[in-house]
Amino acid sequence: MARPKRDRTIESELKFRLTGEKDHVKLRSLLRERGAHLSARYREENYRFNGPGKSTRNITLRLRVLNGGPHGVLTAKGPATFDGGVKTREETEIDVKDVHATLDMLEQLGFRVGWTYPKRRAVWILDGVSVTLDVLDFGWFVELEGPPSSLPDMARSFGLDPAHALKDSYSVMAKKHLKAKRLTKKPPIPVAPQLQDEKSSS
């Protein structure tokens, strides 16, 4: 007997790049004033995978290792659509007890780690919306996730314009950041002093 398909979660979000730590301080103050609840604070190590075939090219597969492991979260996300700055996509997410075994299994199935990136995250809950304050190697961010109809108004209440919301995921931004770092690295220059007899013969 065929197993009925599970209902897939629809994720809707607005993500903004901030100017720095002072913006996080301001947002924490606003969240406390409005009665928001701090539900979690943790570090992540994110593994972004490249799929083994055509069927996985449009799927974002990512493993988050929480606070160094062994627990983590495996997430698969579909293609994104945008409406008024709000980003919406299908998401399937499961908790994993052993991230090392999960990494091994995915590699055995043909998935390969494309790149990794760390993230520090604090999650606040306000009026049914998850407000996350994130710090990555390439900047300070805030992400609002919840019912799409309520996200633009909440963003504006924090002084954030939905028209300026980011379209790229952290994974895409991390890849661009890593590529830019490689491009700016100059090749090493060997020390090659001129020999004494070469000087005298010139």
HURARA-V606823 format. One line per field, one symbol per residue. ss: DSSP state (H for helix, E for strand, C for the rest). phi: phi as a letter, one per 40 degrees, with the letter a starting at -180 (. if undefined). psi: psi as a letter, one per 30 degrees, with the letter a starting at -180 (. if undefined). A space follows every 50 residues. Layout:
ss = ???
phi = ???
psi = ???
//
This chain:
ss = CCCCCCCCEEEEEEEEEECCHHHHHHHHHHHHHCCCEEEEEEEEEEEEEE CCCHHHCCCEEEEEEECCCCCEEEEEECCCEEECCEEEEEEEEEEECCHH HHHHHHHHCCCEEEEEEEEEEEEEEECCEEEEEEEECCEEEEEEECCHHH HHHHHHHCCCCHHHCCCCCHHHHHHHHHHHHHHHCCCCCCCCCCCHHHHH HC
phi = .ccccccccbcbabbbcbciccccccccccccdcgcbccaaabbbbbbbb ccaccbccbcbabbccfggccabbbbbcccbbaggccbacabbbcbcbcc ccccccccchcbccabacabbbbbbbfgbcbbbbbbcbibabbbbidccc ccccdcccgbcdcbcccccdccccccccccccccccccbccbcccccccc cc
psi = kkkkklkkkjkklkkkklfaeeeeeeeeeeeeegglkjflklkkjkkkkk lfaefgegkjkkkkjkhflflakkkkkakklkjhfkkklkkkkkkkfjfe eeeeeeefffkkjellklkkkkkkkjhgkjjkjkklfglklkkkkakfff eeeeeefggkjffgkkekleeeeeeeeeeeeeefkkkkjkkikklefeef f.
//
